Amino acid sequence: MPPLHAPAPGPGAVRFSVLGPLSAHHGPRELPLGPLKQRVVLATLLGSPNTPVSVEALTDAVWPEAPPRTARKNLQVYVSALRALLPPEPAGPEGGRERIAHTAGGYALRVAEEELDALRFRSLVRAAEGRPPRTAARLLRRALDLWQGPPLGGLRGSPRLAEEAERLELRHLTVYEDWAEAELELGGAPGLVEGLRDLVERHPLRERLRAAWMSALGASGRQAEALAVYDDYRQLLARELGLEPGGAMTARYRAILTGETGGTAGGGGPRSARRGAGAVLPPDIGDFTGHDEELRELLDALADDGRGTGRGGAVLLTGPAGAGKTALAVRAGHLLADQFEDGRFLVAMRDGDGVPRPLDAVLAELSLLAGASAPGLPPAEAWRAWLAEHRALVVLDDVPDEEAVRPLISWAGQGRVLLTARGPLGGLAPVHRVDVPPLDAEGALELLGGIVGRARVRADREAALRIVRACGLLPLAVRVSGSRLAVLRHMPLREFADRLADPAGALDELTAGDVSVRRRLGRHWDELPPGGGRDAERLAARTPEGPFTLPEAAGALGLDEGAALRAVETLIGAGLLTSPRSEVSAHTALYELPPLVRLFARERAAGTGAVRSALLTRG
């Protein structure tokens, strides 16, 4: 367990502050930090203490739009001035060194924990974790007292520093909420009301703050005001986001209505009294390959939603069928086991035939897994209340649409919901989206080699590359190919690559046991909006292989560009069409049908044409 006290700086030490206006003191004397650009350099280095910051990152922070040709030389001047200004490290085994070191990775500012307020803040917050309410409240209050105003005041003209300041502010809000909830458990409600009111006015959509304010009012005997807080928030959410308050706040509202005004903001009682649900995730995939960047983004998103609504909320993995979304979700769930101590489980949103499951059936399974029940509350409200009050991770796999999951998400509180879906679920907000593209070629080759043997892949790398590219670099298709080749040990990779190169039989080859790429795509096709399948077939038949433009799509569909754009966006929403991640206009964007989707669409078009011809002949 972390120590109870973060060390304070000695009287002759350097003290850096970023939790307010940037400043540095040496003993009692405030150091003159120089011109604006030099202060931006110092603030950027303090944002990553003891870690090299690249010259490119520093250049971007100082000159976000158009760096001069002398940018590198100017940075050297600023760093040299800061070195002269800042005293060396205290004497010790490595003492006496310059504060700013130049490394192969860039520049690093050496700073001890007691010398930087942001590091002391983090240390105090960590020390409070798992402590009894009285100790936690004292440590968190000490952490909050380090703040001297908006972080990095006066330096937010740099987008990089503005982003860092926003991150610090969100962390401050989270810690304030932790402190307020600890104080509520200790009976300190009356002293919290005004401070919470001020913060809610500045952050009106932050539900955890609202819940704490409502609880403080209720516990202070001001029930009418507490109920008004809930009603105002309910109307604001409906008007701005089309959402309902989360389960924890709704449960607290009902408790105040019935006169149960004591306890914590969430109404869930001490963590030690909560019953955990355990881990009901599928086993982690032993040969999980690729998607490292997406995994990092997913882990960061689950650790902190970044939306100012507390820990709760949803993260969405979106990408084409077979891209590996479920495997990525399961991997993240296993890596975050220590953060979700009250349960990690996966629930399928479709049955074995790919048909969306009724909400009642999903709720029943969730309630059974979690032990979530609340007499007198509708099942969805009881589930959201449980999720808000528990550190649980719930994976809802293969979500068909927004309506299927909206009642299952608590937008604030302790729990998180991780969704996987083929389309972006554009009507679901707020949600953090992580796109899961196909693997890169090296990742796909590594996956194939793990199944058929790496020596076999090395022996004919060119054929192996043809195989994974014919699979569209999709993990599902690569796994199916690998499973077949693992059985057909006698077959050269080149022969299997030739089979996949034949459009007439490629999808026949991508079947292993009861796993069929054609069947998976067929289920997807059946769920398309009216006309969606026909549009995909026309694009597959009439656009060139690879990326195509909106005018080319309009020509293929026989529509004007406005109507073609709507059709293209429908296919993107269904997960059948990909578009670039960068922000571009519709006229400069490029779109692409994944290779297996194009193959399936052409197969469907040919089959439909044959059926129509037969019917006409018989007629």
C-alpha positions in Angstrom: 0.0 0.0 0.0 1.4 3.5 -0.8 2.8 5.6 2.0 0.5 7.9 3.9 2.6 11.0 3.2 4.1 12.5 0.0 7.4 14.1 0.9 7.4 17.9 0.9 10.2 19.9 -0.7 13.1 21.0 1.5 13.7 24.7 2.2 16.5 25.0 -0.4 14.9 22.8 -3.1 13.5 23.8 -6.4 9.7 23.8 -6.5 7.9 23.6 -9.8 4.2 24.2 -10.1 1.9 23.4 -13.0 -1.3 23.1 -10.9 -2.1 26.7 -11.5 0.1 29.3 -13.3 3.5 27.9 -14.3 6.1 28.8 -11.7 9.4 27.7 -10.2 10.9 28.7 -6.9 14.4 28.1 -5.5 14.0 28.4 -1.8 12.0 31.5 -1.1 12.9 33.1 -4.5 10.7 32.8 -7.6 12.8 32.2 -10.7 12.2 34.3 -13.8 11.2 31.8 -16.4 11.8 34.0 -19.4 9.8 34.7 -22.5 6.6 32.9 -23.5 8.2 30.3 -25.8 10.8 29.4 -23.2 8.0 28.9 -20.7 6.2 26.7 -23.1 9.3 24.5 -23.4 9.6 24.2 -19.6 5.9 23.4 -19.3 6.1 20.7 -22.0 9.1 19.1 -20.2 7.3 19.2 -16.9 4.3 17.5 -18.5 6.5 14.4 -19.0 8.9 14.6 -16.0 12.1 12.4 -16.2 11.0 11.3 -19.7 12.7 12.3 -22.9 10.5 14.7 -25.0 11.4 14.7 -28.7 12.5 17.8 -30.5 9.5 17.3 -32.8 7.1 17.4 -29.8 8.7 20.5 -28.4 8.6 22.2 -31.8 4.9 21.3 -32.1 4.2 22.7 -28.7 6.1 26.0 -29.3 5.1 26.5 -33.0 1.8 24.6 -33.5 1.2 26.0 -37.0 4.3 27.0 -38.9 7.6 26.5 -37.2 10.4 28.7 -38.5 13.5 27.2 -40.3 15.5 28.1 -37.2 13.2 26.2 -34.8 15.8 23.6 -33.8 18.4 26.3 -33.0 15.8 28.4 -31.2 14.9 25.4 -29.0 18.6 24.9 -28.2 18.7 28.5 -27.0 15.6 28.1 -24.8 17.0 24.9 -23.3 20.4 26.5 -22.7 18.7 29.5 -20.9 16.7 27.1 -18.7 19.8 25.1 -17.8 21.5 28.3 -16.7 18.5 29.3 -14.7 17.6 26.1 -12.9 20.0 24.9 -10.1 21.4 21.4 -10.5 19.9 18.4 -8.7 20.7 18.1 -5.0 23.9 16.4 -4.1 23.8 12.6 -3.8 24.9 9.4 -5.6 24.0 11.1 -8.9 23.6 14.7 -7.6 25.0 17.8 -9.2 23.7 16.9 -12.6 22.1 19.5 -14.9 18.4 19.6 -14.7 17.8 19.2 -18.4 19.5 16.2 -20.0 19.9 15.7 -23.7 19.3 12.1 -24.8 18.9 10.3 -28.1 15.1 10.6 -27.5 15.2 14.4 -27.0 15.3 16.5 -23.8 14.4 15.2 -20.3 13.8 17.4 -17.2 15.1 15.6 -14.1 12.7 16.3 -11.2 12.1 14.5 -7.9 8.5 13.8 -6.7 8.7 16.4 -3.9 9.8 19.1 -6.4 6.8 19.0 -8.7 3.3 19.6 -7.5 1.7 17.4 -10.1 3.9 14.4 -8.9 3.0 15.2 -5.2 -0.7 15.3 -6.2 -0.5 11.9 -7.9 1.4 10.4 -4.9 -1.2 11.6 -2.4 -4.1 10.3 -4.5 -2.4 6.9 -4.8 -1.8 6.9 -1.1 -5.6 7.4 -0.5 -6.6 4.3 -2.6 -8.0 1.6 -0.5 -7.8 3.6 2.8 -10.7 4.0 5.2 -12.9 7.0 4.5 -11.4 9.2 7.2 -7.8 8.6 6.0 -8.7 8.8 2.4 -10.6 12.1 2.9 -7.6 13.7 4.7 -5.1 12.6 1.9 -7.4 13.7 -0.9 -7.9 17.1 0.7 -4.1 17.6 0.9 -3.9 16.7 -2.8 -6.6 19.2 -3.7 -5.0 21.9 -1.6 -2.0 21.8 -4.0 -4.1 23.5 -6.7 -3.6 27.2 -7.2 -6.0 27.8 -10.0 -6.5 26.6 -13.6 -3.5 24.5 -14.6 -0.9 26.1 -16.9 -2.7 29.4 -16.9 -1.5 31.7 -19.7 0.0 28.9 -21.8 -3.0 27.4 -23.4 -2.4 29.0 -26.7 -0.2 25.9 -27.3 -2.7 23.1 -28.3 -0.3 20.5 -26.7 -0.4 22.4 -23.4 -4.1 23.0 -23.6 -4.6 19.3 -23.9 -2.4 18.6 -20.9 -4.2 21.3 -18.9 -7.6 19.7 -19.7 -6.2 16.3 -18.6 -5.1 17.8 -15.3 -8.5 19.5 -14.8 -10.4 16.2 -15.4 -8.1 14.5 -12.9 -8.8 17.3 -10.4 -12.5 16.8 -10.8 -12.3 13.0 -10.3 -10.3 13.5 -7.1 -12.7 16.1 -5.9 -15.6 13.7 -6.4 -13.6 11.0 -4.5 -13.0 13.4 -1.6 -16.7 14.5 -1.5 -17.9 10.9 -1.4 -15.5 10.1 1.4 -16.8 13.2 3.3 -20.4 12.1 2.7 -19.6 8.8 4.3 -18.2 10.6 7.3 -21.3 12.8 7.7 -19.8 16.0 6.3 -22.7 16.8 3.9 -23.5 20.4 5.1 -20.0 21.6 4.4 -20.0 20.2 0.8 -23.1 21.8 -0.6 -21.7 25.1 -1.8 -18.5 23.7 -3.3 -20.4 21.1 -5.2 -22.9 23.6 -6.4 -20.1 25.8 -7.9 -18.6 22.8 -9.7 -21.9 21.6 -11.1 -22.5 25.1 -12.5 -19.2 24.8 -14.3 -19.6 21.2 -15.4 -23.4 20.7 -15.7 -23.2 17.3 -17.5 -20.8 15.6 -15.0 -23.2 13.2 -13.4 -21.0 12.1 -10.5 -20.8 15.7 -9.2 -24.6 16.0 -9.5 -25.1 12.8 -7.6 -22.8 14.0 -4.8 -24.5 17.4 -4.7 -27.9 15.8 -4.6 -26.8 13.5 -1.8 -25.2 16.4 0.2 -28.5 18.3 0.0 -30.6 15.3 1.0 -28.3 14.4 3.9 -28.5 18.1 5.1 -32.3 17.9 5.3 -32.9 19.8 2.1 -34.9 17.1 0.3 -36.9 19.4 -2.0 -33.7 21.0 -3.4 -32.1 17.5 -3.8 -35.1 16.3 -5.8 -34.9 19.5 -7.9 -31.3 18.8 -8.8 -32.3 15.4 -10.2 -35.2 16.8 -12.2 -33.1 19.6 -13.7 -30.4 17.1 -14.7 -33.0 14.7 -16.2 -34.4 17.5 -18.4 -30.9 18.7 -19.4 -29.8 15.2 -20.4 -33.0 14.6 -22.4 -32.6 18.0 -24.2 -28.8 17.9 -24.9 -28.1 14.2 -25.4 -31.4 12.3 -25.5 -30.4 10.2 -22.5 -31.7 9.4 -19.0 -29.8 9.8 -15.8 -27.6 6.8 -14.8 -28.6 4.0 -12.5 -26.7 5.3 -9.4 -28.3 8.8 -9.6 -31.7 7.3 -10.2 -31.3 5.0 -7.2 -30.2 7.9 -5.0 -33.2 9.9 -6.2 -35.6 7.1 -5.2 -33.8 6.8 -1.8 -34.4 10.5 -1.2 -38.0 10.2 -2.2 -38.5 7.5 0.4 -36.5 9.3 3.1 -33.3 7.2 3.0 -30.9 10.2 2.9 -27.9 8.8 4.7 -24.8 7.1 3.2 -22.7 7.8 0.2 -23.4 9.6 -3.0 -24.0 6.4 -4.9 -26.0 4.7 -2.3 -24.0 1.5 -2.6 -22.4 1.3 0.8 -18.7 0.6 1.5 -16.8 -1.3 -1.1 -16.0 -4.1 1.4 -19.7 -4.9 1.6 -20.3 -5.3 -2.1 -20.5 -8.7 -3.6 -18.1 -9.3 -6.5 -19.3 -11.1 -9.6 -15.9 -12.7 -10.5 -14.6 -13.1 -14.0 -16.8 -14.7 -16.7 -14.7 -13.8 -19.7 -13.7 -16.4 -22.3 -10.1 -17.5 -22.1 -7.5 -15.1 -23.5 -6.4 -16.0 -27.0 -2.9 -17.4 -26.7 -1.8 -16.3 -30.2 -3.3 -12.8 -30.0 -1.5 -10.8 -32.7 -1.4 -7.2 -33.9 -3.7 -4.3 -33.0 -1.1 -3.1 -30.4 -2.1 0.6 -31.1 -5.8 -0.2 -30.7 -5.2 -2.2 -27.5 -3.3 0.8 -26.0 -6.1 3.2 -26.9 -8.7 0.8 -25.5 -6.9 0.3 -22.2 -6.5 4.1 -21.8 -10.2 4.7 -22.6 -11.3 2.1 -20.1 -9.1 3.5 -17.4 -10.5 7.1 -17.9 -13.3 8.0 -20.2 -12.1 11.6 -20.7 -15.6 12.9 -21.0 -16.0 14.5 -17.6 -18.8 12.2 -16.5 -16.9 10.0 -14.1 -15.6 6.5 -14.7 -18.8 5.2 -16.1 -19.8 5.1 -19.7 -19.2 3.0 -22.8 -16.3 2.3 -25.1 -17.1 1.0 -28.6 -14.9 -1.3 -30.7 -16.1 -0.9 -34.3 -14.8 -2.5 -37.5 -15.7 -5.0 -40.2 -16.8 -8.5 -39.4 -13.8 -10.7 -38.7 -11.5 -7.8 -37.7 -10.8 -9.3 -34.3 -13.0 -6.9 -32.1 -14.1 -9.7 -29.7 -10.5 -11.0 -29.3 -9.3 -7.4 -28.6 -12.1 -6.9 -26.0 -11.3 -10.2 -24.2 -7.6 -9.4 -24.2 -8.3 -5.9 -22.6 -10.6 -7.5 -20.0 -7.9 -9.9 -18.9 -5.2 -7.2 -18.8 -7.5 -5.0 -16.6 -8.4 -7.7 -14.1 -7.0 -5.7 -11.1 -9.0 -2.6 -12.1 -12.4 -4.4 -12.3 -12.4 -6.4 -9.1 -16.2 -6.8 -8.9 -16.6 -8.6 -12.2 -15.6 -9.0 -15.8 -18.0 -10.8 -18.1 -19.0 -11.1 -21.8 -22.6 -11.3 -23.0 -23.5 -12.1 -26.6 -26.0 -9.7 -28.1 -27.0 -12.2 -30.8 -28.0 -15.9 -30.7 -26.2 -18.6 -32.5 -27.9 -17.8 -35.8 -26.9 -14.1 -35.6 -30.4 -12.9 -34.6 -30.4 -10.1 -32.1 -31.5 -11.3 -28.6 -34.4 -9.6 -26.9 -33.5 -7.0 -24.2 -35.3 -9.0 -21.5 -33.1 -12.1 -22.2 -29.9 -10.0 -22.1 -30.9 -8.3 -18.8 -31.8 -11.6 -17.3 -28.3 -13.0 -18.1 -26.6 -9.9 -16.8 -28.5 -9.9 -13.6 -27.7 -13.6 -13.1 -24.0 -13.1 -13.7 -23.7 -10.0 -11.5 -26.3 -10.9 -8.8 -28.0 -7.5 -9.6 -31.5 -7.1 -8.3 -33.4 -4.3 -6.6 -37.0 -5.0 -5.6 -39.4 -2.3 -6.8 -37.1 -1.2 -9.7 -37.5 -2.2 -13.3 -34.8 -4.7 -14.4 -32.9 -2.1 -16.6 -32.8 0.4 -13.7 -31.7 -2.3 -11.2 -28.9 -3.3 -13.6 -27.7 0.2 -14.2 -27.7 0.9 -10.4 -25.6 -2.2 -9.8 -23.2 -1.3 -12.6 -22.8 2.2 -11.3 -21.9 1.0 -7.9 -19.4 -1.8 -8.8 -16.0 -1.9 -10.5 -17.2 -4.2 -13.2 -16.4 -4.5 -16.9 -19.2 -5.8 -19.1 -18.4 -6.7 -22.7 -21.6 -6.6 -24.9 -20.5 -8.5 -28.0 -21.8 -7.9 -31.6 -24.2 -5.1 -30.8 -26.9 -4.9 -33.6 -27.9 -1.3 -32.9 -28.1 1.6 -30.4 -31.5 0.7 -29.0 -30.3 -2.8 -28.0 -27.7 -1.4 -25.5 -28.8 2.1 -24.5 -30.7 0.8 -21.5 -27.7 -1.3 -20.4 -25.2 1.5 -20.0 -24.6 3.5 -16.8 -23.1 6.8 -17.9 -21.4 7.4 -14.5 -20.2 5.4 -11.6 -17.7 2.7 -11.2 -18.5 0.2 -13.9 -17.7 0.3 -17.7 -19.4 -1.2 -20.7 -17.3 -2.3 -23.7 -19.3 -2.7 -26.9 -18.3 -4.5 -30.1 -20.2 -3.7 -33.3 -19.6 -3.7 -37.0 -20.9 -0.2 -37.5 -20.1 3.0 -35.5 -23.5 3.2 -33.8 -23.7 6.9 -34.6 -26.8 7.5 -32.5 -25.0 6.3 -29.3 -23.5 9.3 -27.5 -21.4 10.0 -25.5 -19.2 7.0 -26.3 -15.4 6.6 -26.9 -15.0 4.8 -30.3 -11.9 2.8 -31.2 -11.7 1.7 -34.8 -10.4 -1.9 -35.3 -9.0 -2.2 -38.8 -7.6 -5.3 -40.4 -4.1 -6.4 -39.5 -1.1 -5.1 -41.3 0.7 -7.6 -43.5 3.4 -8.5 -40.9 0.8 -9.0 -38.2 -1.3 -11.3 -40.5 1.8 -13.3 -41.4 2.7 -13.7 -37.8 -0.9 -15.0 -37.0 -0.7 -17.4 -40.0 2.7 -18.7 -38.9 1.5 -19.3 -35.4 -1.2 -21.6 -36.7 0.6 -23.4 -39.6 4.2 -23.2 -38.3 6.6 -20.3 -38.8 9.1 -22.4 -40.7 6.4 -23.2 -43.3 5.7 -19.5 -43.7 9.4 -18.6 -44.0 9.9 -21.3 -46.6 7.4 -19.5 -49.0 6.9 -16.0 -47.6 5.6 -14.8 -51.0 2.8 -17.4 -51.1 2.0 -16.7 -47.4 1.7 -13.0 -48.2 -0.7 -13.8 -51.1 -2.9 -15.8 -48.7 -3.2 -13.2 -46.0 -3.9 -10.4 -48.6 -6.6 -12.6 -50.2 -8.1 -12.8 -46.7 -8.3 -9.0 -46.6 -5.8 -9.2 -43.7 -8.8 -10.0 -41.5 -7.9 -12.2 -38.5 -11.1 -14.4 -38.9 -10.2 -15.3 -42.5 -6.5 -15.7 -41.7 -7.4 -18.1 -38.9 -9.8 -20.1 -41.2 -7.0 -20.4 -43.8 -4.5 -21.4 -41.1 -6.9 -24.0 -39.7 -7.3 -25.6 -43.2 -3.6 -25.5 -43.9 -2.8 -27.0 -40.5 -5.0 -30.0 -41.5 -3.8 -30.1 -45.1 -0.1 -30.5 -44.2 0.7 -31.9 -47.7 -0.6 -28.8 -49.5 2.1 -26.2 -50.5 1.2 -22.6 -49.5 1.5 -21.6 -53.2 -1.3 -24.0 -54.2 -3.7 -22.6 -51.5 -2.8 -19.1 -52.5 -3.8 -20.0 -56.1 -7.1 -21.3 -54.9 -7.8 -18.1 -53.0 -6.9 -16.1 -56.1 -9.8 -17.7 -58.0 -12.9 -15.5 -57.4 -15.2 -18.4 -58.3 -13.9 -20.6 -55.4 -12.2 -18.3 -52.9 -15.1 -18.2 -50.4 -15.5 -22.0 -50.7 -11.9 -22.3 -49.4 -12.5 -20.0 -46.4 -14.4 -22.6 -44.4 -13.1 -24.6 -41.5 -15.5 -26.8 -39.6 -18.6 -24.8 -38.7 -16.8 -21.4 -39.2 -17.6 -20.0 -42.6 -16.6 -16.5 -43.9 -19.4 -16.7 -46.5 -22.0 -17.5 -43.8 -20.7 -14.6 -41.6 -21.0 -12.2 -44.5 -24.4 -13.5 -45.4 -25.8 -12.8 -42.0 -24.4 -9.3 -42.3 -26.0 -8.9 -45.7 -29.4 -9.9 -44.3 -29.4 -7.1 -41.8 -28.6 -4.3 -44.3 -31.2 -1.5 -44.7 -33.5 -1.8 -47.7 -31.5 -1.3 -50.8 -28.1 -1.6 -49.0 -27.2 -4.9 -50.5 -28.1 -3.8 -54.0 -25.9 -0.7 -53.5 -23.0 -2.8 -52.3 -23.4 -5.1 -55.3 -23.3 -2.2 -57.7 -20.3 -0.7 -56.1 -18.5 -4.1 -56.2 -19.3 -4.5 -59.9 -18.8 -1.0 -61.2 -15.9 0.5 -59.2 -12.2 -0.2 -59.6 -10.4 -2.5 -57.2 -9.1 -0.6 -54.2 -10.1 2.9 -53.2 -12.7 4.9 -55.2 -14.0 8.5 -55.0 -17.5 9.8 -54.4 -18.0 10.7 -58.1 -17.0 7.1 -59.0 -19.5 5.8 -56.4 -22.2 8.1 -57.9 -21.6 6.8 -61.3 -21.7 3.1 -60.2 -25.0 3.7 -58.3 -26.6 5.8 -61.0 -27.3 8.6 -58.4 -26.4 12.2 -58.0 -23.6 12.9 -55.6 -25.9 13.9 -52.7 -27.9 10.6 -52.9 -24.7 8.6 -53.5 -23.1 10.1 -50.4 -26.1 9.1 -48.3 -25.9 5.5 -49.7 -22.2 5.4 -49.0 -22.7 6.6 -45.4 -25.3 3.9 -44.9 -22.8 1.2 -45.9 -20.1 2.8 -43.7 -22.6 2.7 -40.8 -23.3 -1.0 -41.5 -19.6 -1.8 -41.5 -19.4 -2.8 -45.1 -17.5 0.1 -46.5 -14.3 1.7 -45.1 -13.3 5.4 -45.2 -10.2 7.3 -44.3 -9.6 8.2 -40.6 -8.3 11.7 -41.5 -10.8 14.6 -41.7 -11.6 15.3 -45.4 -14.5 16.6 -47.4 -16.8 14.2 -49.1 -15.4 15.1 -52.5 -11.8 14.4 -51.6 -12.5 11.2 -49.5 -11.7 7.8 -50.7 -13.8 4.7 -50.0 -13.1 1.1 -50.2 -14.9 -2.2 -50.2 -12.8 -4.8 -48.3 -11.7 -7.6 -50.6 -13.9 -10.3 -49.2 -16.9 -8.0 -49.1 -16.3 -7.1 -52.8 -16.0 -10.8 -53.6 -19.2 -11.7 -51.7 -21.1 -8.8 -53.3 -20.2 -9.9 -56.7 -21.2 -13.5 -55.9 -24.6 -12.3 -54.6 -25.1 -10.2 -57.7 -24.3 -13.1 -60.0 -26.6 -15.4 -58.0 -29.4 -12.9 -58.1 -29.0 -12.4 -61.8 -29.1 -16.2 -62.4 -32.3 -16.6 -60.4 -34.0 -13.8 -62.3 -33.0 -15.3 -65.6 -34.4 -18.6 -64.6 -37.7 -17.1 -63.5 -38.0 -15.1 -66.7 -37.3 -18.3 -68.8 -39.9 -20.3 -66.9 -42.4 -17.4 -67.2 
